[in-house]
């Protein structure tokens, strides 16, 4: 199957047709082969306007959500980014098309290995996939110019704030299992200034005390 047309339609209708305006994000999502990041049985649904199961109770987010979260980081190229929650690896690939270096953390071993394999096959050599507990961030690569969290949290872990550069941004869904809101926080003089983006639904962050719910 030729996926180039469905991918272009996804960008034109789901992204340009809404409020995604960042050309770097649009070009990245028109380039990244989303179908390579979903299981074989779901490939025909890869470019639909909805999340797709990837196994182990996880999903690949709706294309619009991926685009909106990436756009909220206001990347220009050359940045160093941390992603919490690798999942399929698709979001990391989109980030890698714009940023200089992407570190991405996944707590599920099978997903860590699969995403690492897929990203390597597609020659995303500027992505490092790490198995671990994302609430701790990743000290090896910090400070980061942006942090993107793809699992629902009750609050921002202090470790992520500490690992964020001044002027950097954290994009994160905050709430409980039933209701979450997506925010972008900008670090200004050491403090995080918040901006609400939209209501959302993500799988929950699991790990540290106070994050299991």
N, C-alpha and C positions, 0 to 999 in steps of 0.2 A: 504494500500500500504506500502511496505517495502522501507524506504527511505535510508537505510544504504548504499546500493550499489550506488545510484546516488550521495550520499554525498562523498563516497570514490572516485568515478570517477571525481567529481568536484575538489577534492584536487589533485589527480594524474595528471589530464590533464590540468585544468585551472591554477593551482598554481605551483605544482612541474614541470609541463611541460613548464612553462615559467621561470620566474626568482625569484620566492619566495623560499628562502632557509632556513629561520628561522624555526627550528623544533618546537619551542614553538607555533608559529603562525599556522603552518601546523597541529599540533596536536589539537589545539583549534578549528580550522575550521572543522576538521574531527569529532570532538565531538559535537559541537553545532548543534542542530536540526533546520536548517534554515527554513524548511517547517512550523515550529510552529510560525514563525514571519510574514507569508504572509497570505492574506485572503484565505478562503476556495476555491474560484474559481480559484486561481492561484497556488495552492499547487503542481500541477504536473510540474509547471515551476520553482519551487523554487531553483533548483540546476543548472539552465541554465546559460550560459555565458552572462548574460545581467541583467540590473536592472528590478525589478518587481514592479508594482503599489501596493500601500498599502492603497489607498484612500486619500481624502482630498488634492489632487494634489501632493502627496508625493510618494517617491519610496524607496525600499530597494536596496542599491547599488549592482552593479555587484560584485560577489564574489572576483574577482581578485583585484578590487579597495579596498574592505574591507581588504584583506590580505596585500596589498602593504602599505596602510595607517598604519595598525597595526605594520607591520615590520619596518616602518620608525621611530617608537617610540623607537626601540631597547630595548624592555622590557626584564628584566631578572627574574621578579617575585618579589613581595614585594612592588611594586610601588603604588602610589596614582595618579589616572588619572581623568581628567575632559573631558567629551565629550559634545560638543555643537551640539544639533540637534539629539535627541533620535530616532525620527522616529519610526520604528517598535520595536526597542530595540535589534536588532540582533548584531550590532556593539558593543554595550555595553556588550552583553553576551560574545562575542569573547574576548574583553578586560578583562572581569572578569575571564576568564579561566587562565589568566596569572598574572594580577595585583592583589594586595591585596585588593584595594578598588577602586570602580568606581563611580563617581558622573556624572550624565547625565541630561542635561537640554533640555526641549522641550516646545515650545511656544504654541502648539496646544493642547487644553485640552483633546480632544478625543484620540489623540495619546499618551499623557501622561498617561491617565488612562489605555488604552489598553496595552501599553508596560509594565507598572508596573504590570499589571495582568499576562501577559505572563512570565515575568522574575520571578515573585513570584511562578507561577505554576512550573517552571523549576528549582526552588530552587537556584536562583542566589541571595543569601542573602547578598553578598558583593557589590550589586549595589543599589544606591539611585537615584530614578527618581524624578526630580524636575520640576514643571511647572514654566516657567519664560522666561525672555529675555536673551538669551545666550550671547549677546555682553558684558554684565556686568560680565560674568564669574559667579563664585559661591564662595563667601567669606567664607562660613561656613567650607569648606574643604581645603582651600589653606594653605600652598603652594603646588602646584602639581608637580609631577615628569614628567608629560606629559599632553599635551592638544591636543585633536583631534577635529577638526571642520568639520562637514559634511554638511555645507551649504556655498555657494559661497559668498565671501566677497570682498570688494573693497580694504581693508587694514586690518591689524591686530589691533584689539581694544587694546588700551593701558592697559585696565584692565586685559587682558589675560597675557600680558607681566609681569605685576606687580604680578600676581598670580602664575607665573612659577618659580620653583626652579632654582638656578644656575646649569647649566649643563643639564637642562631639555629641552624637545623638544616640539614644536608646529607643528602639521601637518595640513595644511589648504589650501583650494582652493581659489585662488585670481583671480579676473577678473570681467567681467560683465555678463549679461544674455546670451550672444552669445558665449563668449570665456573665458575659465578659464585655469589656470595652477596650478598644485598641487606642493606645496613647503613644505619642512621641515626646520624649523628654530631652531637652537640650541642656548641656552642662554650662552654666554661666557663673563664673567666679566660685567654682566648687559646688554650687547648688544646682539641682535639677528643676528646670521650668517645664511644666507639662502643657500639652495641647491634646485635646480629645480628637480622634479621627472618626471612628464609627463603632457601632456594636459589632461583635464578632463571636465566633465559637471555635475554640481550639481544644485539643486534648490537654489534660492537666500536667503541670510540672510535677515531677516526683523526685523526692530526694531529701533535702534537709528538713530538720525539725521545723514544723510550722508550715511546710509546703505539701504535706500529705493530706488530701481532702477528697 
